[in-house]
Amino acid sequence: MTRSSPQISRRELLGAAVGAVLAPGVNAIPAAAGQSRLEPLAPGIKISLQIPGAFAPNDLTFARQLGVGYVSIPTRGGTYEVFSDMRRRVEAAGLKVANIGNSRVHNMPEVTLNLPGREEKIAEYLQYLRNLARAGIFYTTYAHMGNGIWSSARETTRGGAPARAFHLPSARGFWDGKIYEAPLSHGRRYTPDELWENYTYFIRKVVPVAEEVGVRIGIHPDDPPVPELAGVPRCIFGNFAGYERALKIAASPNVGVCLCCGTWMEGGSHMGKDVVQAIRAFGKMGKLWKIHFRNVTGPVPDFVETYVDDGYADMRKVMRALVDVDFRGILIADHVPTMVGDRTTGWAYSIGYIKALYDMCRK
Protein backbone atom coordinates (compact mmCIF):
# COMPACT_ATOMS: atom_id res chain seq x y z
CA MET A 1 0.00 0.00 0.00
CA THR A 2 1.02 3.59 -0.41
CA ARG A 3 1.31 6.25 2.22
CA SER A 4 1.53 9.97 1.98
CA SER A 5 4.27 10.81 4.48
CA PRO A 6 7.40 8.75 3.71
CA GLN A 7 9.55 11.50 5.17
CA ILE A 8 8.44 10.65 8.74
CA SER A 9 11.39 9.30 10.68
CA ARG A 10 11.22 5.62 11.54
CA ARG A 11 12.79 6.58 14.90
CA GLU A 12 9.61 8.52 15.69
CA LEU A 13 7.61 5.29 15.28
CA LEU A 14 9.39 3.23 17.96
CA GLY A 15 7.27 1.94 20.75
CA ALA A 16 4.27 -0.27 21.34
CA ALA A 17 3.69 -3.72 19.85
CA VAL A 18 2.39 -4.12 16.34
CA GLY A 19 -0.96 -5.51 17.50
CA ALA A 20 -2.02 -2.02 18.52
CA VAL A 21 -1.24 -0.83 15.02
CA LEU A 22 -2.81 -3.44 12.79
CA ALA A 23 -6.02 -4.34 14.56
CA PRO A 24 -7.62 -4.30 17.98
CA GLY A 25 -7.15 -7.35 20.15
CA VAL A 26 -4.28 -9.46 21.42
CA ASN A 27 -1.07 -9.88 19.47
CA ALA A 28 -0.06 -13.47 20.19
CA ILE A 29 3.33 -13.09 18.54
CA PRO A 30 4.90 -9.92 20.01
CA ALA A 31 7.60 -7.89 18.37
CA ALA A 32 11.02 -7.82 19.94
CA ALA A 33 11.85 -4.81 22.05
CA GLY A 34 13.22 -1.89 20.12
CA GLN A 35 11.74 -2.77 16.75
CA SER A 36 10.12 0.03 14.80
CA ARG A 37 6.35 0.18 14.62
CA LEU A 38 4.62 0.07 11.27
CA GLU A 39 2.31 2.87 10.28
CA PRO A 40 -1.32 2.10 11.10
CA LEU A 41 -3.60 0.64 8.45
CA ALA A 42 -6.64 2.80 7.77
CA PRO A 43 -10.00 1.26 8.72
CA GLY A 44 -11.87 -0.82 6.16
CA ILE A 45 -11.04 -3.52 3.62
CA LYS A 46 -9.07 -2.32 0.60
CA ILE A 47 -10.73 -4.14 -2.32
CA SER A 48 -8.20 -4.30 -5.14
CA LEU A 49 -8.31 -5.34 -8.79
CA GLN A 50 -5.44 -7.30 -10.32
CA ILE A 51 -4.34 -5.65 -13.55
CA PRO A 52 -1.69 -6.69 -16.10
CA GLY A 53 1.92 -5.75 -15.51
CA ALA A 54 1.87 -3.94 -18.87
CA PHE A 55 -1.34 -2.17 -17.95
CA ALA A 56 -3.00 0.32 -20.28
CA PRO A 57 -5.31 3.27 -19.52
CA ASN A 58 -8.35 1.04 -20.12
CA ASP A 59 -7.27 -1.27 -17.30
CA LEU A 60 -7.33 1.65 -14.89
CA THR A 61 -10.64 2.87 -16.30
CA PHE A 62 -12.07 -0.61 -15.75
CA ALA A 63 -10.96 -0.51 -12.10
CA ARG A 64 -12.62 2.87 -11.66
CA GLN A 65 -15.82 1.58 -13.25
CA LEU A 66 -15.88 -1.35 -10.82
CA GLY A 67 -15.63 1.09 -7.94
CA VAL A 68 -12.44 -0.30 -6.41
CA GLY A 69 -9.89 2.03 -4.92
CA TYR A 70 -6.76 -0.06 -5.42
CA VAL A 71 -4.93 -2.11 -8.02
CA SER A 72 -2.40 -4.94 -7.67
CA ILE A 73 0.27 -5.28 -10.35
CA PRO A 74 2.36 -8.38 -11.23
CA THR A 75 5.88 -7.99 -12.63
CA ARG A 76 9.04 -10.00 -13.22
CA GLY A 77 11.05 -7.41 -11.36
CA GLY A 78 11.86 -3.80 -11.89
CA THR A 79 13.83 -0.85 -10.66
CA TYR A 80 12.69 1.89 -8.33
CA GLU A 81 12.08 4.02 -11.42
CA VAL A 82 9.76 1.39 -12.94
CA PHE A 83 7.77 1.01 -9.72
CA SER A 84 7.60 4.75 -9.18
CA ASP A 85 6.29 5.29 -12.70
CA MET A 86 3.62 2.63 -12.17
CA ARG A 87 2.51 4.37 -9.01
CA ARG A 88 2.43 7.74 -10.76
CA ARG A 89 0.23 6.41 -13.60
CA VAL A 90 -2.14 4.65 -11.20
CA GLU A 91 -2.54 7.66 -8.96
CA ALA A 92 -3.10 9.94 -11.96
CA ALA A 93 -6.15 7.78 -12.70
CA GLY A 94 -7.52 8.33 -9.19
CA LEU A 95 -6.47 4.95 -7.78
CA LYS A 96 -3.83 3.64 -5.37
CA VAL A 97 -1.30 0.82 -5.71
CA ALA A 98 -1.98 -1.98 -3.24
CA ASN A 99 1.13 -3.92 -4.17
CA ILE A 100 3.55 -4.64 -7.00
CA GLY A 101 4.55 -8.30 -7.17
CA ASN A 102 7.78 -9.78 -8.52
CA SER A 103 7.70 -13.39 -9.72
CA ARG A 104 11.51 -13.55 -9.83
CA VAL A 105 11.70 -13.46 -6.03
CA HIS A 106 8.59 -15.52 -5.32
CA ASN A 107 8.75 -19.32 -4.92
CA MET A 108 12.54 -19.36 -5.13
CA PRO A 109 13.87 -22.95 -4.99
CA GLU A 110 17.38 -21.56 -4.48
CA VAL A 111 16.14 -20.15 -1.14
CA THR A 112 13.62 -22.79 -0.09
CA LEU A 113 15.97 -25.72 -0.85
CA ASN A 114 19.38 -24.06 -0.38
CA LEU A 115 20.46 -24.51 -3.99
CA PRO A 116 23.31 -22.72 -5.81
CA GLY A 117 22.47 -19.05 -6.23
CA ARG A 118 20.78 -18.68 -2.84
CA GLU A 119 22.76 -15.63 -1.76
CA GLU A 120 22.17 -13.91 -5.10
CA LYS A 121 18.41 -14.54 -4.85
CA ILE A 122 18.28 -13.22 -1.30
CA ALA A 123 20.17 -10.10 -2.39
CA GLU A 124 17.71 -9.65 -5.27
CA TYR A 125 14.78 -9.95 -2.87
CA LEU A 126 16.23 -7.40 -0.47
CA GLN A 127 16.79 -4.95 -3.31
CA TYR A 128 13.19 -5.49 -4.39
CA LEU A 129 12.01 -4.50 -0.90
CA ARG A 130 14.16 -1.37 -1.02
CA ASN A 131 12.85 -0.46 -4.48
CA LEU A 132 9.24 -0.88 -3.36
CA ALA A 133 9.68 1.28 -0.28
CA ARG A 134 11.52 4.00 -2.18
CA ALA A 135 8.62 4.07 -4.64
CA GLY A 136 6.15 4.41 -1.76
CA ILE A 137 4.78 0.85 -1.83
CA PHE A 138 4.77 -0.74 1.62
CA TYR A 139 3.23 -4.18 1.15
CA THR A 140 4.33 -7.28 -0.77
CA THR A 141 3.21 -10.91 -0.94
CA TYR A 142 5.83 -13.65 -0.68
CA ALA A 143 5.48 -17.41 -1.36
CA HIS A 144 8.02 -20.01 -0.23
CA MET A 145 7.33 -23.07 -2.40
CA GLY A 146 10.36 -25.05 -3.54
CA ASN A 147 8.80 -26.56 -6.64
CA GLY A 148 6.04 -24.22 -7.73
CA ILE A 149 2.25 -24.32 -7.89
CA TRP A 150 0.95 -27.77 -8.86
CA SER A 151 -1.94 -28.31 -11.27
CA SER A 152 -3.40 -30.87 -13.65
CA ALA A 153 -4.90 -30.17 -17.09
CA ARG A 154 -7.51 -27.42 -17.07
CA GLU A 155 -11.12 -28.46 -16.71
CA THR A 156 -14.44 -26.65 -16.68
CA THR A 157 -16.58 -25.36 -13.86
CA ARG A 158 -20.11 -23.92 -13.83
CA GLY A 159 -21.44 -23.21 -17.30
CA GLY A 160 -18.41 -24.75 -18.99
CA ALA A 161 -15.97 -22.05 -17.87
CA PRO A 162 -12.30 -23.11 -18.16
CA ALA A 163 -10.57 -23.26 -14.78
CA ARG A 164 -7.52 -24.69 -13.02
CA ALA A 165 -7.85 -28.25 -11.73
CA PHE A 166 -5.77 -30.49 -9.48
CA HIS A 167 -5.67 -34.28 -9.26
CA LEU A 168 -2.74 -35.60 -7.28
CA PRO A 169 -1.68 -38.44 -9.65
CA SER A 170 -1.54 -36.21 -12.75
CA ALA A 171 -0.35 -32.90 -11.30
CA ARG A 172 2.87 -31.07 -12.18
CA GLY A 173 4.48 -27.99 -10.70
CA PHE A 174 4.90 -24.71 -12.58
CA TRP A 175 6.51 -21.40 -11.72
CA ASP A 176 8.17 -18.64 -13.73
CA GLY A 177 8.71 -20.81 -16.81
CA LYS A 178 9.92 -23.89 -14.94
CA ILE A 179 8.19 -27.27 -14.75
CA TYR A 180 8.51 -29.66 -11.78
CA GLU A 181 7.47 -33.31 -11.89
CA ALA A 182 7.21 -36.37 -9.64
CA PRO A 183 8.73 -38.49 -8.28
CA LEU A 184 11.58 -36.13 -7.28
CA SER A 185 11.51 -32.62 -8.67
CA HIS A 186 15.09 -31.89 -7.50
CA GLY A 187 16.65 -35.34 -7.63
CA ARG A 188 16.25 -36.27 -3.98
CA ARG A 189 13.89 -36.13 -1.00
CA TYR A 190 14.27 -33.20 1.40
CA THR A 191 13.53 -33.40 5.12
CA PRO A 192 11.27 -31.03 7.06
CA ASP A 193 14.27 -30.02 9.17
CA GLU A 194 16.10 -28.87 6.04
CA LEU A 195 13.12 -26.79 4.99
CA TRP A 196 12.87 -25.14 8.39
CA GLU A 197 16.60 -24.41 8.48
CA ASN A 198 16.49 -22.81 5.04
CA TYR A 199 13.45 -20.69 5.91
CA THR A 200 15.07 -19.52 9.13
CA TYR A 201 18.24 -18.51 7.28
CA PHE A 202 16.22 -16.55 4.72
CA ILE A 203 13.78 -14.76 7.00
CA ARG A 204 16.52 -13.63 9.37
CA LYS A 205 18.25 -11.95 6.42
CA VAL A 206 14.97 -10.35 5.33
CA VAL A 207 13.61 -9.01 8.62
CA PRO A 208 16.20 -6.26 9.23
CA VAL A 209 15.68 -4.81 5.75
CA ALA A 210 11.89 -5.07 5.88
CA GLU A 211 11.91 -3.27 9.24
CA GLU A 212 14.38 -0.67 8.02
CA VAL A 213 12.28 0.29 4.98
CA GLY A 214 8.84 -0.30 6.53
CA VAL A 215 7.48 -2.96 4.16
CA ARG A 216 4.94 -5.53 5.35
CA ILE A 217 5.46 -9.04 3.94
CA GLY A 218 2.39 -11.27 3.75
CA ILE A 219 3.31 -14.94 3.24
CA HIS A 220 1.05 -16.97 0.93
CA PRO A 221 0.10 -20.60 1.72
CA ASP A 222 1.65 -23.41 -0.30
CA ASP A 223 -0.56 -24.18 -3.31
CA PRO A 224 -1.74 -26.85 -2.96
CA PRO A 225 -0.93 -27.53 0.70
CA VAL A 226 -0.16 -31.23 0.23
CA PRO A 227 2.22 -32.52 2.95
CA GLU A 228 4.87 -33.39 0.32
CA LEU A 229 5.14 -32.97 -3.44
CA ALA A 230 7.90 -34.62 -5.49
CA GLY A 231 10.22 -35.00 -2.54
CA VAL A 232 9.72 -31.48 -1.15
CA PRO A 233 7.80 -31.15 2.17
CA ARG A 234 5.21 -28.40 2.43
CA CYS A 235 5.50 -28.27 6.18
CA ILE A 236 5.95 -24.54 6.79
CA PHE A 237 3.18 -22.72 4.98
CA GLY A 238 1.05 -25.79 4.41
CA ASN A 239 -0.90 -25.71 7.68
CA PHE A 240 -1.77 -23.44 10.60
CA ALA A 241 0.80 -24.89 13.00
CA GLY A 242 3.54 -24.27 10.43
CA TYR A 243 2.49 -20.64 10.09
CA GLU A 244 2.54 -20.16 13.86
CA ARG A 245 6.07 -21.52 14.10
CA ALA A 246 7.26 -19.51 11.07
CA LEU A 247 5.89 -16.24 12.43
CA LYS A 248 7.59 -16.84 15.77
CA ILE A 249 10.90 -17.50 14.02
CA ALA A 250 10.54 -14.25 12.08
CA ALA A 251 9.69 -12.41 15.33
CA SER A 252 8.94 -9.25 13.39
CA PRO A 253 6.00 -6.87 13.10
CA ASN A 254 6.74 -6.77 9.36
CA VAL A 255 6.12 -10.46 8.65
CA GLY A 256 2.51 -11.62 8.47
CA VAL A 257 -0.02 -13.51 6.39
CA CYS A 258 -1.46 -13.31 2.90
CA LEU A 259 -4.37 -15.72 3.39
CA CYS A 260 -5.40 -17.23 0.07
CA CYS A 261 -8.85 -18.59 0.92
CA GLY A 262 -8.90 -20.97 -2.04
CA THR A 263 -5.52 -22.46 -1.17
CA TRP A 264 -6.52 -22.82 2.48
CA MET A 265 -9.72 -24.59 1.41
CA GLU A 266 -7.70 -26.91 -0.83
CA GLY A 267 -5.95 -28.24 2.28
CA GLY A 268 -9.17 -29.23 4.07
CA SER A 269 -8.73 -30.77 7.53
CA HIS A 270 -4.96 -31.01 7.02
CA MET A 271 -4.71 -27.23 7.64
CA GLY A 272 -5.59 -27.64 11.34
CA LYS A 273 -8.16 -24.82 11.16
CA ASP A 274 -10.79 -24.07 8.54
CA VAL A 275 -10.58 -20.79 6.67
CA VAL A 276 -12.90 -18.91 9.03
CA GLN A 277 -11.00 -20.15 12.08
CA ALA A 278 -7.72 -19.16 10.44
CA ILE A 279 -9.01 -15.65 9.75
CA ARG A 280 -10.02 -15.24 13.37
CA ALA A 281 -6.72 -16.61 14.68
CA PHE A 282 -4.46 -14.56 12.40
CA GLY A 283 -6.64 -11.51 12.95
CA LYS A 284 -6.24 -11.84 16.71
CA MET A 285 -2.47 -12.00 16.22
CA GLY A 286 -2.53 -8.76 14.24
CA LYS A 287 -0.90 -10.61 11.33
CA LEU A 288 -3.61 -10.72 8.64
CA TRP A 289 -2.66 -8.33 5.82
CA LYS A 290 -4.02 -9.63 2.53
CA ILE A 291 -6.86 -11.91 1.39
CA HIS A 292 -7.20 -13.83 -1.88
CA PHE A 293 -10.98 -14.21 -1.95
CA ARG A 294 -11.73 -17.31 -4.04
CA ASN A 295 -13.39 -20.71 -3.86
CA VAL A 296 -12.74 -24.35 -4.89
CA THR A 297 -14.94 -27.42 -5.36
CA GLY A 298 -13.33 -29.44 -2.55
CA PRO A 299 -10.11 -30.29 -0.75
CA VAL A 300 -7.17 -32.31 -2.07
CA PRO A 301 -6.57 -34.81 -3.60
CA ASP A 302 -9.03 -33.41 -6.19
CA PHE A 303 -10.39 -29.92 -6.78
CA VAL A 304 -11.35 -27.44 -9.48
CA GLU A 305 -11.17 -23.69 -8.97
CA THR A 306 -14.61 -22.19 -9.42
CA TYR A 307 -16.66 -19.03 -9.08
CA VAL A 308 -16.58 -17.31 -5.73
CA ASP A 309 -20.24 -18.34 -5.11
CA ASP A 310 -19.93 -21.91 -6.44
CA GLY A 311 -17.43 -23.78 -4.25
CA TYR A 312 -17.68 -25.84 -1.09
CA ALA A 313 -17.03 -22.92 1.28
CA ASP A 314 -19.64 -20.37 2.30
CA MET A 315 -17.96 -17.09 1.38
CA ARG A 316 -20.55 -15.13 3.35
CA LYS A 317 -19.08 -16.63 6.52
CA VAL A 318 -15.59 -15.74 5.30
CA MET A 319 -16.52 -12.10 4.73
CA ARG A 320 -18.34 -11.89 8.08
CA ALA A 321 -15.21 -13.17 9.82
CA LEU A 322 -13.09 -10.52 8.08
CA VAL A 323 -15.46 -7.79 9.22
CA ASP A 324 -15.57 -9.23 12.75
CA VAL A 325 -11.76 -9.13 13.10
CA ASP A 326 -11.64 -5.59 11.68
CA PHE A 327 -9.51 -6.67 8.72
CA ARG A 328 -7.88 -3.56 7.23
CA GLY A 329 -5.68 -4.98 4.51
CA ILE A 330 -5.92 -5.74 0.80
CA LEU A 331 -8.55 -8.09 -0.62
CA ILE A 332 -8.44 -9.34 -4.22
CA ALA A 333 -10.35 -11.73 -6.44
CA ASP A 334 -7.95 -14.39 -7.71
CA HIS A 335 -7.77 -17.36 -10.11
CA VAL A 336 -11.09 -16.29 -11.67
CA PRO A 337 -12.66 -18.78 -14.14
CA THR A 338 -12.84 -17.58 -17.75
CA MET A 339 -16.32 -16.34 -18.61
CA VAL A 340 -17.84 -15.54 -22.01
CA GLY A 341 -16.60 -12.21 -23.31
CA ASP A 342 -13.12 -10.81 -22.78
CA ARG A 343 -10.85 -11.34 -19.78
CA THR A 344 -12.64 -8.64 -17.77
CA THR A 345 -16.01 -10.43 -17.56
CA GLY A 346 -15.08 -12.87 -14.81
CA TRP A 347 -13.24 -10.22 -12.83
CA ALA A 348 -16.26 -7.92 -12.95
CA TYR A 349 -18.47 -10.74 -11.69
CA SER A 350 -16.12 -11.57 -8.81
CA ILE A 351 -15.54 -7.99 -7.73
CA GLY A 352 -19.26 -7.24 -7.85
CA TYR A 353 -19.98 -10.26 -5.66
CA ILE A 354 -17.21 -9.32 -3.23
CA LYS A 355 -18.43 -5.72 -2.92
CA ALA A 356 -21.99 -6.88 -2.30
CA LEU A 357 -20.88 -9.32 0.41
CA TYR A 358 -18.80 -6.63 2.08
CA ASP A 359 -21.69 -4.16 2.08
CA MET A 360 -24.02 -6.82 3.51
CA CYS A 361 -21.64 -7.92 6.26
CA ARG A 362 -20.98 -4.39 7.49
CA LYS A 363 -24.66 -3.87 8.29
Steps between C-alpha positions, in 0.01 A plus 500: 500500500602859459529766763522872476774584750813294423715775646389415857795365694483132586657596836182694579300177459678294768288371779200279559442155351370460149165361616394849602578619150343239277179410677340504842547195717787289627821458305601141572839538335657817647770703336842507657583801711637792307352412163338780305123515482327489165269780401137423582272354235196716432164346595313292244583230246697620198334318208753484218489396135787304347610665177765396245861594559495681164179677592334749267269795576196277440608269782494792741169622359357152555611510865334838544180371341494207743525744788819361653755733649813291450683295240753217535767466232709190412852539360816299441701759686581861447697795623386774733439713191268237348301462822483874554369554148233234553389674816492837325280367216263324740460801724444728200195284426363555851605162641764369741753218466432220747811306407742428217600134483823352365492139380881484489519509880189294571516120540879496479633141514851639551376641834248236605735207424841666547608455139785679318416867458331537839698805608441672166124437525487632855689812391254545212207470740645755740556745216140446392382599849715813488369591154139458612544716808684772310210507254253534788363144493499341845346156453610190308388137483762226526465124432754240613431194283803302386344349190224734391121490484370155403211446259354244262350570156239775502139396536168681503286629782147644503367571153803346331744770612867394471673485838805357676467144629708276725510121522793368698606216263514723190619831645822683412661808648542828312661831586666776299554283192621192687327162519532261797396135489474194725652288636785736600493851361858573617656155487460407865264514798538793740426480872274737694800601711683615187202708395475665840873573509489660156196712587662617822817601315298696244256679728774613737673668205172660391364634829759775561448645152121474513502680836747760378290596196156441655364234263246243619552149359193277481592133449274297269405137579655219298279423199382233535581432866577130453738371772765413237527542124776335295732462795450852639308533832241775526529513875545873561223682319287193443305508827413727792757355740774562243395863466505548877853364524619701197363827636670440834831434325464825306415684825425816306206738471574510126438131429139384482247311292356520151209259549397349168155364585495262204838351587400464865180323393702268276675367811178401679544346846877476449525878562412459870243782482237575238521828313268688736690376805828599336371851431399541862830363631726705272282805555540467876877484451494824302663315209229489231595739218364370171216272386466308173122462493425190291334160518565136397280193453661298781822415680794298368560250347254640241364849441404748230518875551156650455295816534508672835134397562531143367750313719475294816565792737239755602668828408241696697647350817849589378407864443318521835813372674712765326263773614489356853881510535512854358713392204663811351720358228476424129237265358511375140309261278740234373518203260168607344343251253482620139152624414348580160624833370848640553727447800321770701163321521593256775684765698198730488279218626735417788558858608128575488428198719777594743378860531144384562611256771708769667211747500267234643738390775566853623132552580 
